[in-house]
């Protein structure tokens, strides 16, 4: 793509730009591989602005790999709660335990050992090894791929296997071997802040003179838009039991059947395998189907349940658009149910719950307190 003097100028311009305009981010203040690793996992499919407060809180609670490895899993999920994609947190702790068991608590610096850690692929390994240890590994993520596609005016689906491999080779050829960590951060920063998917700021770009897409007149044509998976519409209903003391019932994390691919409306997936309100997928009649679901439960044996509809809410999970219909149910007291938790609606921060469950709790809290008569004989 670029060779000789052109490549040298390109590298210098990009590194100079990064040195002058890079964002001040908490993980850039350290070369500690543990802190860099945490940031890279959190940044997967999550905006920088959303990550920063979670990053600071997570490191305050889990300041090193041994603390993370030995923590209760629920505690790890609780400090991750709200970031989404909770398999990242589960893999993070598994990897920490593997580092303690196989590497005496020291983050490995060889690629084979890093790739063997749960939740770490080629991109994450390259980022950690280059930034923390100065290893000459080139990163390739969506931002970098977009920059490379515009530099070379590359057409087609960038995620197609052979094309992605070619981009990885190009990233390696452009890599500044004298400063691989800074280089990788610089080219990622360029894609995130200047060479954006829409309305790229070409006049501010240090690589503008080398960009073939710009010379062709419309950088936004590169890369070609990927065909998105068809959106699936899902309708759910949830029961929020509420006592006069403001207590409610949460069910334990659902078990996942590993042998079968979950359906789009799989409840375990939608609640991120975490504590949740009694929730079902709806076919026709939300109230009737939720009552039928609750009919055999201990709290429904003393009489009919009065379902009070709350404001519907929306939630998005990858390709799924979820419409949630929460119902509040006044009940004098909640009987003991094996494995379930009785907790105040206002104490959700003490448990790991998904964003969907948080939204339901907020919908219930937003309603005025029920009158005492609502709890009679319930």
ZINOR-V414826 format. One record per backbone hydrogen bond with DSSP energy under -1.0 kcal/mol. CO is the residue of the C=O (numbers start at 1). NH is the residue of the N-H. If there is no record, write none. Layout:
BEGIN
CO;NH + CO;NH
END
This chain:
BEGIN
3;7 + 4;8 + 5;9 + 6;10 + 7;11 + 8;12 + 9;13 + 10;14 + 11;15 + 12;16 + 13;17 + 14;18 + 15;19 + 16;20 + 17;21 + 18;22 + 23;25 + 25;28 + 26;29 + 32;36 + 33;37 + 34;38 + 35;39 + 36;40 + 37;41 + 38;42 + 39;43 + 43;46 + 47;51 + 48;52 + 51;55 + 52;56 + 53;57 + 54;58 + 55;59 + 56;60 + 57;61 + 58;62 + 64;68 + 65;69 + 66;70 + 72;76 + 73;77 + 74;78 + 75;79 + 77;81 + 80;83 + 85;88 + 86;90 + 87;91 + 88;92 + 89;93 + 90;94 + 91;95 + 92;96 + 93;97 + 94;98 + 95;99 + 96;100 + 97;101 + 98;102 + 99;103 + 99;105 + 103;106 + 110;114 + 111;115 + 112;116 + 114;117 + 117;120 + 121;125 + 122;126 + 123;127 + 124;128 + 125;129 + 126;130 + 127;131 + 128;132 + 129;133 + 129;135 + 130;134 + 135;137 + 141;145 + 142;146 + 143;147 + 144;148 + 145;149 + 146;150 + 147;151 + 148;152 + 149;154 + 150;213 + 151;212 + 157;160 + 160;164 + 161;165 + 162;166 + 163;167 + 164;168 + 165;169 + 166;170 + 167;171 + 168;172 + 169;173 + 170;174 + 171;175 + 176;179 + 179;183 + 180;184 + 181;185 + 182;186 + 183;187 + 184;188 + 185;189 + 186;190 + 187;191 + 188;192 + 189;193 + 190;194 + 190;195 + 194;196 + 194;201 + 200;202 + 201;204 + 202;205 + 205;208 + 207;210 + 208;211 + 211;215 + 212;216 + 214;217 + 218;221 + 219;222 + 232;321 + 234;323 + 235;282 + 236;325 + 237;280 + 238;327 + 240;329 + 242;331 + 243;246 + 246;345 + 247;243 + 248;343 + 250;341 + 251;276 + 263;266 + 266;270 + 267;271 + 268;273 + 269;272 + 276;251 + 278;239 + 280;237 + 285;289 + 286;290 + 287;291 + 288;292 + 289;293 + 290;294 + 291;295 + 294;297 + 297;300 + 298;301 + 308;328 + 313;324 + 315;322 + 317;320 + 319;232 + 320;317 + 321;234 + 322;315 + 323;236 + 324;313 + 325;238 + 326;310 + 327;240 + 328;308 + 329;242 + 337;340 + 341;250 + 343;248 + 344;347 + 347;350 + 348;351 + 352;275 + 354;358 + 355;359 + 356;360 + 357;361 + 358;362 + 359;363 + 360;364 + 361;365 + 362;366 + 371;374 + 372;375 + 373;376 + 375;378
END
